[in-house]
Amino acid sequence: MPRLQIAFREILDGLSNTIAMGEIPTDLGDSDKRTQAVQGNATNLGLGRVNGPTFCQQFVDPLRPQFWGYTHATPAVNIGSGTEQRGMIWSYGRVFFSGCNTILPPNRETCLGDATAAAMHFEAITPPGSRHQGGCYVLMADGAVRFITDSIEAGNSSSNSSNFQGALYLPCGVQSPFGLWGSLGSRASKETIDKEF
């Protein structure tokens, strides 16, 4: 969550089991699904929030699976323009520009809420990613740097995520439905990690 300060003592799942930050690729203007996001509009508000984390997968080009297969003219979605890409205006502090979450595995597609200024920046599926082959690096809260593969066990990617905002979400504090990957992204759900990752 932007502008939220966390002390080490508040990371109850253990510093070595909690991701502090992850690598993200910056946009090259090539419709990369990791750096330009599908955004909702009046037709389908709240893409990832209402319809589940994998909703935007349908817009990926089947012939070029690393890229979006739609254009600006596609009626159901919008694409960011100008500075509305990953790695841009990072000082703005919004998750889409410079943050990441562990809802979908590394290098999967980014998906935003509706294209209004408020929802677009807070309602986001933003997995970390990189231009390395097969995964990305993350920094654990204990200072260790780990390479996470794209194939990490990621549980039920059709599940809603947790949030304090009510009915469309799982309640805060529950264990992540996103498997080992999701448990690495939560800090206080009493999740123990007993396998190597």
C-alpha positions in Angstrom: 0.0 0.0 0.0 1.5 3.4 -0.9 2.8 5.6 1.8 2.5 2.9 4.5 5.5 2.5 6.8 6.2 -1.0 8.1 8.7 -1.8 10.9 10.7 -5.1 11.0 8.7 -6.0 14.1 5.5 -6.0 12.1 6.7 -8.7 9.7 5.3 -11.6 11.6 5.9 -14.2 9.0 9.7 -13.8 9.2 12.1 -11.5 7.4 13.5 -14.4 5.3 10.0 -15.4 4.2 8.7 -12.0 3.2 9.5 -10.1 -0.1 10.4 -6.4 0.5 10.6 -5.4 -3.1 10.9 -6.9 -6.6 12.4 -6.1 -9.9 10.2 -4.6 -12.7 10.9 -4.1 -16.4 10.4 -0.5 -17.7 8.3 0.1 -20.7 9.8 0.2 -24.2 6.6 1.2 -26.0 6.1 -2.2 -27.6 2.8 -3.4 -25.9 4.6 -5.7 -23.5 2.1 -7.2 -21.2 4.4 -6.6 -18.2 4.9 -2.9 -18.8 1.7 -1.6 -20.3 -1.6 -2.5 -18.6 -5.1 -3.3 -19.6 -7.4 -0.7 -18.0 -11.1 -1.0 -17.4 -13.5 1.5 -18.8 -17.3 2.2 -18.6 -17.9 -1.3 -20.2 -16.1 -3.3 -17.6 -15.0 -1.4 -14.5 -12.5 -3.0 -12.2 -10.9 -5.6 -14.4 -8.7 -7.4 -12.0 -10.7 -6.6 -8.9 -14.2 -7.6 -10.0 -13.4 -10.3 -12.6 -10.4 -11.9 -10.9 -6.7 -11.7 -11.4 -6.6 -13.6 -14.7 -9.3 -11.5 -16.4 -6.8 -9.6 -18.5 -5.1 -12.8 -19.8 -7.7 -12.9 -22.6 -6.2 -9.8 -24.2 -2.7 -11.3 -24.6 -1.7 -12.0 -28.2 -1.9 -15.8 -28.7 0.8 -15.6 -31.4 3.1 -13.4 -29.3 2.4 -14.3 -25.6 4.6 -11.7 -24.2 2.6 -8.9 -25.7 -0.9 -7.5 -25.7 -3.0 -8.4 -28.8 -5.4 -5.5 -28.7 -5.3 -2.0 -30.0 -6.5 1.4 -28.7 -9.7 0.8 -30.7 -10.7 -2.4 -28.7 -14.0 -1.4 -27.1 -13.6 -3.3 -23.8 -10.2 -2.0 -22.8 -7.9 1.0 -22.8 -4.1 1.0 -22.8 -2.0 3.6 -20.9 -0.3 6.3 -22.9 2.4 8.8 -22.3 3.8 8.2 -18.8 1.2 5.6 -17.9 3.6 2.7 -18.1 5.7 0.7 -15.6 8.8 2.4 -14.5 7.6 5.8 -15.4 6.9 8.6 -12.9 8.1 6.3 -10.1 8.1 9.1 -7.6 4.3 9.2 -7.8 4.2 6.3 -5.3 1.4 4.3 -7.0 1.8 0.5 -7.3 1.4 0.4 -11.1 4.4 2.7 -11.7 6.9 1.2 -9.4 5.4 -1.4 -7.1 4.6 -5.1 -7.3 2.4 -7.7 -5.7 2.4 -11.5 -5.5 -1.1 -12.1 -6.9 0.1 -13.5 -10.3 3.6 -15.1 -10.8 6.6 -13.1 -12.1 6.4 -11.8 -15.7 2.6 -12.2 -16.0 0.4 -9.5 -17.4 -0.5 -6.2 -15.5 -4.1 -5.4 -15.1 -5.6 -2.2 -13.7 -9.0 -1.2 -12.3 -11.2 1.2 -14.2 -9.4 4.1 -15.9 -10.5 6.8 -13.5 -7.5 8.4 -11.9 -8.1 7.0 -8.4 -8.9 3.4 -9.3 -6.3 3.1 -12.0 -3.5 3.6 -9.6 -4.8 1.6 -6.6 -6.6 -1.4 -8.1 -3.8 -3.2 -9.8 -2.4 -6.7 -10.5 1.3 -5.8 -10.9 3.6 -8.9 -10.7 7.3 -8.3 -10.6 9.2 -9.1 -13.8 12.4 -8.7 -15.7 14.2 -9.1 -19.0 16.1 -12.1 -17.5 15.2 -15.5 -18.9 12.7 -17.4 -16.8 12.1 -15.2 -13.8 13.1 -12.1 -11.8 15.0 -11.0 -8.7 13.4 -10.1 -5.4 14.8 -8.6 -2.2 13.7 -10.4 0.9 13.1 -8.4 4.1 16.3 -9.9 5.6 18.4 -8.4 2.8 18.8 -11.6 0.8 18.4 -11.4 -3.0 16.6 -14.4 -4.5 15.9 -15.3 -8.1 12.2 -16.4 -8.4 11.2 -18.4 -11.5 8.1 -17.7 -13.5 6.9 -21.3 -12.6 6.8 -20.8 -8.8 3.8 -22.4 -7.2 1.2 -19.7 -7.2 -2.0 -21.4 -5.9 -5.4 -20.4 -7.2 -5.0 -17.5 -9.6 -8.7 -17.2 -10.0 -9.3 -16.2 -6.4 -9.9 -12.7 -5.3 -7.2 -11.0 -3.2 -7.5 -9.7 0.3 -8.3 -6.1 1.0 -9.9 -4.0 3.8 -12.5 -2.6 1.4 -15.2 -5.2 1.7 -17.3 -7.6 -0.3 -15.3 -8.0 -3.5 -12.2 -9.1 -1.5 -11.1 -11.8 1.0 -10.8 -10.3 4.5 -7.4 -9.0 5.6 -5.3 -11.4 7.6 -6.3 -14.6 5.9 -3.7 -16.8 4.3 -3.0 -16.0 0.7 -4.8 -18.1 -1.9 -1.9 -17.6 -4.2 0.2 -20.5 -2.9 3.9 -20.2 -2.0 4.2 -17.1 -4.2 1.4 -15.3 -2.4 2.7 -16.3 1.0 6.0 -14.6 0.2 4.2 -11.4 -0.5 2.2 -11.3 2.8 3.9 -10.2 6.1 1.5 -11.1 8.9 -0.8 -14.0 8.0 1.1 -16.6 10.0 2.2 -18.5 6.9 5.1 -20.8 7.4 7.3 -21.7 4.4 8.8 -25.2 4.8 10.1 -25.7 1.3 12.9 -24.2 -0.8 12.0 -21.6 -3.4 
